[in-house]
Amino acid sequence: MKLIFNKETVIEGLQKAVAILPTKAGATYLRSIWLKASEESLSIMSTDANIEFTGQYPAQVMEEGLIGVQGRAFVDLIRQLPAGEIRMTLDGASGNLLLEQGRRSYKLPVNGPEWFQNFSDFPSEDAVVWSGDFLQDILDKVTFCISDDDAMDAIACLCMKPAENGRIDVCGLNGHQFALVSFLHDDLAARLPKNGILIQKRYLQDIKKWLGNDEIELNITDKRLYLRSMGRAESLSLPRAAHEYPDYNIFMAKLSEEGVRPMNLDRKEGMEALSRILIFNTDNDRCTYMDLNATEVRLSAQGQDIGSATESLEINYSGDISRIAFPTRNLLDVFGHFISGRLDMLLTDPEGPCGIRGIEDPDYTVIIMPMKVSEATYYSEEDV
């Protein structure tokens, strides 16, 4: 193997490749970034045995070859080199990789091609085009509601499912929160299986790191989801989960039933108030209590060793629920994923699901479960 490439051309791909390497891996194959020189390109490949990254970048190839290098060390070295051309040569005598740039030279041990396992090729037939920044936005709006516990099976996954008339639902659920984005994409809806696809949460961060603002190609097989840049320079593939996702239409339907009590409030003012209320939460009481009337909501929290807080916000409210409580940090997080100036909180019951929507966030709904309100009594020294 002998080639010349520019650092500026490959560094972004190397950083994407190293990002998916497992932090602890015994197998040489999984610690390696694989470099393949062929024709006029350098291919960079890495995997954690599940997710696979492949990037192809221009290079001046004098001698073709395939080797594996210790991924993190190799990327750290390239990252710290100045911009410009880098010459890479496999020394047949020593078996080391020689890296040269100007008066700098480095020798690195390599893994031979016998350790390499072929990666999955992107299936081009019936691939669909999608906006990378739109997918990024969907992941931001849904991922925070997905369970972090892999043992929770389906609710540790993102669900993407075809709905009616070319619409697609993308949702996440963790047991006490649910987020749903619905959008129109005829071609993608036609490619999705009837029951949709599930992708484990632990892979979503890798997708977000890989995505840019440009359009991408997407395809689906029985086992994997494939993403590829429009220029075909980079591709990412990851396994589909085989769990059965809960029927989320059951609790979505509750937001349309008779007796739903809508409360409309200013999002920014609500977030600022919740941030201050959060200071007074404790491990034993993580809630913001809301006392409601037609024009005002009184927010309160009391921490036994910290003190208490009370704030009032102007609202528009029509309903008979006079008191309800939500986990402060979770509600603050939910508000932060909207852009609407005002939000509607759709209250179904003091202990039933609450839907949150905003007029400037079309087709986006988050459901959060209230906490059971229990009156706590604190005793002073005089009571003892």
C-alpha positions as CSV (number, residue, x, y, z in Angstrom):
1,M,0.0,0.0,0.0
2,K,1.3,3.4,-1.0
3,L,-0.7,6.7,-1.3
4,I,-0.9,10.4,-0.7
5,F,-3.9,12.2,0.8
6,N,-4.8,15.6,2.2
7,K,-5.5,15.8,5.9
8,E,-8.4,18.2,5.3
9,T,-10.0,15.7,3.0
10,V,-10.1,12.8,5.4
11,I,-10.2,14.2,8.9
12,E,-13.9,14.5,9.2
13,G,-14.4,10.9,8.0
14,L,-11.8,9.7,10.5
15,Q,-13.6,11.4,13.3
16,K,-16.9,9.8,12.3
17,A,-15.2,6.4,12.0
18,V,-13.6,6.6,15.5
19,A,-16.8,7.8,17.1
20,I,-18.5,4.4,16.7
21,L,-15.5,2.3,17.9
22,P,-16.4,0.6,21.3
23,T,-14.5,2.1,24.2
24,K,-13.7,-1.4,25.4
25,A,-13.2,-4.1,22.9
26,G,-11.1,-7.2,23.1
27,A,-11.2,-8.1,19.4
28,T,-8.6,-6.5,17.2
29,Y,-11.2,-6.1,14.4
30,L,-13.3,-3.9,16.6
31,R,-10.4,-1.7,17.8
32,S,-9.4,-1.0,14.3
33,I,-10.1,1.6,11.6
34,W,-9.7,-0.1,8.3
35,L,-7.9,1.7,5.4
36,K,-8.3,0.6,1.8
37,A,-6.4,2.2,-1.0
38,S,-7.8,1.5,-4.4
39,E,-8.0,3.3,-7.8
40,E,-8.1,7.0,-6.8
41,S,-9.6,6.8,-3.4
42,L,-8.9,6.0,0.3
43,S,-11.8,4.1,2.0
44,I,-12.1,4.4,5.8
45,M,-14.2,1.8,7.6
46,S,-15.1,1.1,11.2
47,T,-17.6,-1.0,13.2
48,D,-18.6,-1.9,16.7
49,A,-20.0,-5.2,15.4
50,N,-23.4,-3.7,14.9
51,I,-23.2,-0.2,13.3
52,E,-21.0,0.2,10.3
53,F,-19.4,3.3,8.8
54,T,-17.8,3.6,5.4
55,G,-16.3,6.7,3.8
56,Q,-14.5,7.1,0.5
57,Y,-12.2,10.1,-0.1
58,P,-9.9,11.3,-2.9
59,A,-6.3,10.1,-2.8
60,Q,-3.3,9.6,-5.1
61,V,-2.8,5.8,-5.0
62,M,0.5,4.4,-6.1
63,E,-0.1,0.9,-4.7
64,E,-3.3,-0.6,-3.6
65,G,-3.8,-2.4,-0.3
66,L,-6.0,-3.0,2.8
67,I,-4.8,-2.7,6.5
68,G,-6.2,-2.0,9.9
69,V,-4.7,0.5,12.3
70,Q,-5.3,1.1,16.0
71,G,-8.3,3.5,15.5
72,R,-8.0,6.0,18.4
73,A,-4.3,6.5,18.2
74,F,-4.3,6.9,14.4
75,V,-7.1,9.5,14.5
76,D,-5.4,11.4,17.3
77,L,-2.2,11.6,15.3
78,I,-3.9,12.8,12.1
79,R,-5.9,15.3,14.0
80,Q,-2.8,16.9,15.5
81,L,-0.8,17.1,12.3
82,P,-0.9,20.4,10.4
83,A,-3.0,20.8,7.2
84,G,-1.4,19.4,4.0
85,E,-0.4,16.3,2.2
86,I,0.3,13.1,4.1
87,R,2.2,10.1,2.6
88,M,1.3,6.6,3.8
89,T,3.3,3.6,2.9
90,L,3.2,0.0,4.1
91,D,6.7,-1.2,4.8
92,G,6.8,-4.8,3.5
93,A,10.0,-5.6,5.4
94,S,8.8,-4.6,8.9
95,G,5.1,-4.8,8.4
96,N,4.7,-1.3,9.8
97,L,2.8,1.6,8.4
98,L,5.0,4.6,7.6
99,L,3.3,8.0,7.9
100,E,5.3,11.0,6.6
101,Q,4.6,14.7,6.4
102,G,7.4,17.0,5.7
103,R,10.2,16.3,8.2
104,R,7.8,14.3,10.4
105,S,7.6,10.5,10.2
106,Y,5.8,7.9,12.3
107,K,5.7,4.1,12.3
108,L,2.5,2.4,13.3
109,P,1.7,-1.4,13.7
110,V,-1.0,-2.7,11.5
111,N,-3.5,-5.6,11.3
112,G,-3.4,-7.5,8.1
113,P,-6.4,-8.0,5.7
114,E,-7.0,-11.5,7.1
115,W,-8.6,-9.8,10.1
116,F,-11.0,-7.8,8.0
117,Q,-14.7,-8.8,7.6
118,N,-16.7,-7.4,4.8
119,F,-19.2,-4.6,5.5
120,S,-22.8,-4.5,4.3
121,D,-23.2,-2.7,0.9
122,F,-25.8,0.0,0.6
123,P,-28.8,-1.4,-1.4
124,S,-29.4,1.1,-4.1
125,E,-32.6,-0.3,-5.5
126,D,-35.7,1.6,-4.2
127,A,-33.6,4.0,-2.1
128,V,-35.4,7.2,-1.1
129,V,-34.1,10.7,-0.7
130,W,-34.6,12.5,2.6
131,S,-33.5,15.8,4.1
132,G,-30.6,15.4,6.6
133,D,-31.4,18.4,8.7
134,F,-35.1,17.4,8.9
135,L,-34.1,14.0,10.2
136,Q,-31.8,15.6,12.7
137,D,-34.7,17.8,13.9
138,I,-36.9,14.7,14.3
139,L,-34.3,12.9,16.3
140,D,-33.8,15.9,18.6
141,K,-37.6,16.1,19.2
142,V,-38.1,12.4,20.0
143,T,-34.8,10.9,21.4
144,F,-35.2,12.5,24.9
145,C,-38.4,10.5,25.4
146,I,-36.8,7.1,24.7
147,S,-35.8,4.9,27.6
148,D,-32.0,4.6,28.3
149,D,-32.4,1.0,29.6
150,D,-31.8,-1.5,26.8
151,A,-33.5,-4.1,28.9
152,M,-36.8,-2.3,28.3
153,D,-36.8,-3.8,24.8
154,A,-39.2,-1.8,22.5
155,I,-39.4,1.4,24.6
156,A,-35.6,1.6,24.4
157,C,-36.1,2.2,20.6
158,L,-37.1,4.9,18.2
159,C,-40.2,3.8,16.2
160,M,-40.8,4.9,12.6
161,K,-44.1,3.7,11.3
162,P,-46.2,4.5,8.2
163,A,-49.6,6.1,9.0
164,E,-52.4,7.0,6.5
165,N,-52.1,8.9,3.2
166,G,-48.3,8.9,3.0
167,R,-47.8,10.1,6.5
168,I,-45.1,8.7,8.8
169,D,-45.1,8.7,12.6
170,V,-41.7,8.8,14.5
171,C,-42.0,8.4,18.2
172,G,-40.3,7.6,21.5
173,L,-41.6,6.3,24.8
174,N,-40.0,5.7,28.2
175,G,-43.0,4.8,30.4
176,H,-43.8,8.3,31.7
177,Q,-43.2,10.4,28.6
178,F,-44.0,10.0,24.9
179,A,-43.0,12.2,21.9
180,L,-44.5,11.9,18.4
181,V,-43.6,13.7,15.2
182,S,-45.8,13.1,12.2
183,F,-44.9,14.2,8.6
184,L,-45.6,13.5,5.0
185,H,-43.2,11.5,2.8
186,D,-44.9,9.3,0.2
187,D,-41.8,7.5,-1.0
188,L,-40.5,6.7,2.5
189,A,-43.9,5.6,3.7
190,A,-44.1,3.2,0.8
191,R,-40.7,1.7,1.8
192,L,-41.5,1.2,5.5
193,P,-43.0,-2.1,6.5
194,K,-46.5,-2.0,7.9
195,N,-45.4,-2.4,11.5
196,G,-42.6,0.1,11.0
197,I,-39.0,-0.2,12.1
198,L,-37.3,0.1,15.5
199,I,-33.9,1.5,16.1
200,Q,-32.2,1.2,19.5
201,K,-31.6,4.5,21.2
202,R,-27.8,3.7,21.6
203,Y,-27.4,4.1,17.8
204,L,-29.3,7.4,17.5
205,Q,-26.3,9.5,18.7
206,D,-24.1,7.9,16.0
207,I,-26.7,8.9,13.4
208,K,-26.9,12.5,14.6
209,K,-23.1,12.8,14.5
210,W,-23.0,11.5,11.0
211,L,-25.8,13.6,9.6
212,G,-25.3,17.0,8.1
213,N,-27.7,19.5,6.5
214,D,-27.6,17.9,3.1
215,E,-30.0,15.4,1.6
216,I,-29.3,11.8,2.2
217,E,-30.4,8.4,0.7
218,L,-32.1,5.9,2.9
219,N,-33.0,2.3,2.4
220,I,-34.3,-0.6,4.5
221,T,-33.8,-4.3,4.5
222,D,-35.3,-7.0,6.8
223,K,-32.3,-6.7,9.1
224,R,-30.8,-3.2,8.7
225,L,-31.3,0.5,8.1
226,Y,-29.0,2.2,5.6
227,L,-28.1,5.8,5.2
228,R,-25.8,7.3,2.5
229,S,-24.7,10.7,1.5
230,M,-26.0,11.9,-1.9
231,G,-22.5,11.9,-3.4
232,R,-22.1,8.3,-2.2
233,A,-18.9,9.2,-0.4
234,E,-20.1,8.0,3.1
235,S,-22.6,5.4,4.3
236,L,-23.8,4.3,7.7
237,S,-25.8,1.1,8.4
238,L,-27.2,-0.2,11.7
239,P,-29.4,-3.1,12.8
240,R,-33.1,-3.0,13.2
241,A,-34.6,-4.2,16.6
242,A,-37.1,-7.0,16.4
243,H,-39.4,-6.0,19.3
244,E,-43.1,-5.2,19.1
245,Y,-43.9,-1.5,19.8
246,P,-46.8,-0.6,22.0
247,D,-50.0,0.8,20.4
248,Y,-49.4,4.5,21.1
249,N,-52.8,5.4,19.5
250,I,-54.5,4.3,22.8
251,F,-53.1,7.2,24.8
252,M,-53.0,9.6,21.9
253,A,-56.8,9.1,21.6
254,K,-57.2,10.3,25.2
255,L,-56.2,13.8,24.1
256,S,-59.2,13.9,21.8
257,E,-61.8,12.6,24.2
258,E,-64.5,14.7,25.8
259,G,-63.6,16.4,29.1
260,V,-60.0,17.3,28.1
261,R,-59.1,20.6,29.9
262,P,-56.8,22.8,27.8
263,M,-54.4,25.2,29.6
264,N,-52.6,27.8,27.4
265,L,-49.5,29.5,28.7
266,D,-46.4,31.4,27.6
267,R,-43.6,28.9,27.0
268,K,-40.6,31.2,27.8
269,E,-42.2,32.5,31.0
270,G,-43.1,28.9,32.0
271,M,-39.5,27.7,31.4
272,E,-38.0,30.6,33.4
273,A,-40.4,29.9,36.3
274,L,-39.7,26.1,36.2
275,S,-35.9,26.7,36.3
276,R,-36.3,28.7,39.5
277,I,-38.7,26.2,41.0
278,L,-36.2,23.4,40.2
279,I,-33.8,24.9,42.8
280,F,-36.3,24.0,45.5
281,N,-36.8,20.4,44.4
282,T,-35.2,17.5,46.4
283,D,-34.7,13.8,45.9
284,N,-37.8,13.1,47.9
285,D,-40.0,15.7,46.1
286,R,-39.1,16.5,42.5
287,C,-42.4,18.1,41.5
288,T,-43.8,21.5,40.6
289,Y,-47.3,21.7,42.1
290,M,-49.9,23.7,40.0
291,D,-53.0,25.3,41.5
292,L,-55.3,26.3,38.6
293,N,-58.0,28.8,38.0
294,A,-59.3,30.4,34.8
295,T,-56.6,33.1,34.4
296,E,-53.7,32.1,36.7
297,V,-51.6,29.1,37.6
298,R,-49.8,29.1,40.9
299,L,-46.5,27.1,40.8
300,S,-45.0,25.9,44.0
301,A,-42.3,23.6,45.5
302,Q,-41.1,22.9,49.0
303,G,-37.8,21.3,50.0
304,Q,-37.5,20.4,53.6
305,D,-33.9,21.6,53.9
306,I,-33.9,24.2,51.1
307,G,-37.0,26.3,51.5
308,S,-40.1,26.9,49.4
309,A,-41.0,28.8,46.2
310,T,-44.2,30.2,44.8
311,E,-44.7,31.8,41.4
312,S,-47.8,32.7,39.4
313,L,-48.3,32.8,35.6
314,E,-51.1,34.1,33.5
315,I,-52.9,31.4,31.6
316,N,-56.1,30.7,29.7
317,Y,-57.8,27.7,31.3
318,S,-61.2,26.0,31.1
319,G,-61.5,23.0,33.3
320,D,-62.3,21.6,36.7
321,I,-58.9,20.2,37.6
322,S,-57.8,22.6,40.4
323,R,-54.5,20.9,41.4
324,I,-51.9,18.8,39.5
325,A,-48.2,18.1,39.8
326,F,-45.5,17.4,37.3
327,P,-41.8,16.4,37.7
328,T,-40.1,19.8,37.3
329,R,-37.0,18.7,35.3
330,N,-39.0,16.6,32.9
331,L,-41.6,19.3,32.2
332,L,-38.8,21.9,31.7
333,D,-37.1,19.5,29.2
334,V,-40.3,19.0,27.3
335,F,-40.9,22.8,27.0
336,G,-37.4,23.2,25.7
337,H,-38.1,21.0,22.7
338,F,-40.8,23.3,21.3
339,I,-40.3,26.6,19.4
340,S,-43.9,27.9,19.8
341,G,-44.3,31.1,21.8
342,R,-47.3,29.6,23.6
343,L,-48.1,26.0,24.5
344,D,-51.3,24.1,25.1
345,M,-51.3,21.6,28.0
346,L,-54.2,19.2,27.5
347,L,-55.1,17.9,30.9
348,T,-57.1,14.7,31.0
349,D,-57.1,13.9,34.7
350,P,-55.0,14.8,37.8
351,E,-53.2,11.5,37.3
352,G,-53.9,11.0,33.6
353,P,-51.7,11.8,30.5
354,C,-51.1,15.4,29.7
355,G,-50.5,16.3,26.0
356,I,-48.4,19.3,25.1
357,R,-48.7,21.0,21.7
358,G,-47.8,24.4,20.1
359,I,-49.2,26.1,17.1
360,E,-45.7,26.8,15.6
361,D,-44.8,23.1,16.1
362,P,-47.2,21.5,13.7
363,D,-47.6,17.7,14.0
364,Y,-45.5,17.5,17.2
365,T,-47.0,16.2,20.4
366,V,-45.4,15.3,23.7
367,I,-47.3,13.5,26.5
368,I,-46.1,13.6,30.1
369,M,-47.6,11.8,33.0
370,P,-48.4,13.9,36.2
371,M,-47.2,12.8,39.6
372,K,-49.6,11.7,42.3
373,V,-50.3,14.7,44.6
374,S,-49.7,13.8,48.3
375,E,-49.7,16.3,51.0
376,A,-46.4,16.2,53.0
377,T,-46.1,17.4,56.5
378,Y,-42.8,18.8,57.8
379,Y,-42.1,19.1,61.5
380,S,-40.3,21.9,63.2
381,E,-38.2,21.6,66.3
382,E,-41.0,23.1,68.3
383,D,-43.3,20.2,67.3
384,V,-40.9,17.6,68.7
